[in-house]
Amino acid sequence: MIQDLVQNSAVLERAGLAAAGLSVYAFWPYIRDIVLNRTRPERASWLIWALLSVVSLLSQAYEGADGSLGFAAIQAGGTVVICLLTFWKSDGMRFRTEDSQVLTATAVGIWLWAEMETAAYSLMVTIGMSCLGAAFTIKKAFLDPASETMATWVAFFVSALLASLAVGRLDWVLLAYPLYVMGMSGSIIAAILLGRLRQPAHTPEVDTAERRHLTLSVMSLERAGSPSETAQRGS
């Protein structure tokens, strides 16, 4: 039954459309949180993802992708928008050491892609170099889980799963990018959850006790500096 669904062109088309639609949604909470200063994206990650997602889109189009192409196109467009927002919210157009390294690595990868003129090779280079960008965000998500938007990465994971189903055949060139996005999103989700576990929990009881202790301290200071007590000390 599963094989019949995978070979059904209507099902594949709907899976591709669902993946593209979910990808559109996935970028929205992330962009919203950046604007509201809730999310602090790793600029080096989004810089390399923005540049290489365009290469991936061109590679899949060259390989003849159909149902999964919308997923790659949405990924490229949304990634570029977030990359621009990271520059706006941080140091403007100033480049850090990580950014310079990313630009150098990306330039080398694109040059190799142009020289080899092989779409499959360029896609592998793209995924390999994208792992570098993912490493920056995975580390940041673990150390500072509040700086990432969980809903975005969950939506990316599900949309990549649907995009994999939309391929409709065991073609590793077309499956490579959606499977990579699944692995990357899953790793970031795991890093956020592990980062939350390692942080000390602030329970309401603890917060109430701290406030009570602070109130008692303030009251004792006020009593110590009251006029009557000061007069008694003077006498």
N, C-alpha and C positions, 0 to 999 in steps of 0.2 A: 504493500500500500504506500509506504514511504517512497519507494522508487517511482511509483506512478505519479505521485505528487511532484517529485523533483523533475520528472520529464514532461510535466504539463506546462505548456508555454504560458497559459493564463496565470497559473500559480507563480511561475518565475517572474512574470512581469509585475504582479502585485507585490511580490517580495522585494523586488527592486525599487518600486515606488514607495513602499513602506520604509525601506532602508534610507532612501533619500529624504523622505518626510521627517523621519526620526532624527536624521542628522541635522536638519534645519532647526528642529526644536532643541537639540543638544547644545548648540552654540548659544541660544538665547539666554539661559540662566547664567552661563559663564560671562557673557558680555555684560549682562545686567549687573552681576556682582563686581565686575571690574570697575564699571562706572560708579557704583556705590561704595567702592573701596572695601568690599568684603573679601574679594579674591585678589591675590597678588601672584599673577602668573610668572613663571620662570622665563625671562625674555630669551635666553639662549635656546631654550627648547622650542618656543614658538617661532623663532627666527628660522631655525633649521627645518621645522615642519612646514612652514609657509613656502620656503624655497623648493623643498623636495616634493611637496604634495603636488606642485605644478608639474614637475617632471613625471611623477607617477601617473597623473591624469593623462599626459601626452602618451606615455608608454601604453596604458591600457587602451586608449583610443586607437593606437597603431596596431595593437594586437587583435582588435575587432570586438572589444567588449561591448555589450548591448545593455542588458538589464542592470548590470552592476556599475555602468558608467556614470549614472546619475549620482550614486553614492560618492564616487571619487571626485566629481565636479563640485558637489556641495562641500566636501571635506576641504578641497583646495580653497574655495572662496571664503568659507568661514574662518579657516586658519589664517589667511592673509589679513582679514579684518582684525582678529585678535592680536596678531603680531603688531599691527599698526597701533592698537590700543596700548600694548605694553610699552612702546616707545613714548606714547603720549603721557602715560601715567608714571613713567620712571625718569630717566635722564634725557628725555627728548631724543634727538638723533645722535647723541654721544654713544660711542661704542666702547664696551668693556672688553676685557681680555677674552672672556668666554665668547662674546659676539664675534670678535676677530677670528678666533679659532674656528668657529662655526662657519663663517663666511669663507675662510680658506678651504676647509674641508668640502664645503658645498661646491665651490668653484672647481676643485679638483674632480669631484664626482661628475659634474655636468660636462667638464672637458672630456673625461673618459667616455661618457655617454655619447658625445658628439663624434668622437674618434672611432668608437667601435660600431656605432650605428646599429646596435642590437637592443631591441626593446626589452627583452628578457633580462639581459645583463644590466641595463640601466635601472630596471625595477629592483633587482637584487642589491645594487649599489645604494639605491634610494632607501630601501628598508634597513640595510646595514647601518647607514649613516643616521637614519631616523632613530635608531636605538640609542645613539649618543644623546640626542635631544630628550628621549624618554628617560634616560638615566638621571638627567638634571632634575626633572619634575618628580620622579619617583623618590629621589633623595629629599627634596624639599617637602613633598607630601608626608613623608615619614617624620621629619623633624618639626614641621609646622602644618599639621593636618587642617587647621582652620583656614589656611590660605588657599585651599582648593575647594571647588564646587563638586560635591559628590554626584549630584543629579546629572551633571554633564557627562561624567565618565561612565556612569551606568547606561545612559542613553547611547553613548558611543559604542559600548560593548554590544548592546542589543541590535543596534543598526548594522554593525559589522557582521553579526551573526546572520541577519536577514540578507545582507549583501552577498555573503558566502553562499547562501541557498539560491540566490538569484542567478548565480553563475550557471547552475544547472548541469554541470559536468565536472569531471575530475581533471581540471586544467590548472596546474599548479601556478602558472604565470598569472592567471586571472584570480586565483584564490589567494595568492601570496599576500597582497595588500590588505584585504579584509581580515584575513587570519592574523596578520601582524597587528592591526588595530585592536582586535579582540584581546590579544596577548598583552599589548601595551595598556589598554584600558583596565583590564583585570589586574595588572600589576600595580597601577596607580590606586585603584580601589583598595587593594590589599594594603598598600602603604598607608593610605589614609586611616583605615581601620586599626592597623597596628600602631600607628602614631597616636591615635586616640587612646588606645589601651595603655601606652607607656606614660601618658600624662597623668599627674595626680588628679584624682576625682575630687571635685568640690561639691559635697553634698549639702542640701539645705540645712541639715542639723549643724554641720561644721560652720557654715556661713552664719547661722543664728548665734552660735556660741561665740564666734569672733566679734559679731556686732555687740553682743551683750558685754563681752570683756572690754571692748572699746568704750561702751557707754559708762560702765563702772569706773574706768580709768579717768574719763573726763569728769564724772561727778566727784571723784575724790580730789582731783585737781581744783575743781571749783570750790569745794569745801575748804581745802587748804588755803585758798587765797581769798576767803570771805572776809568782810570787814570785821565781824565779831571776833573771828579767830586771830586776825591781825592785831586787833586791839588787845586781846588777851596776851599775845606774845610781847606787845610793847610794854604792858604793865608788868 
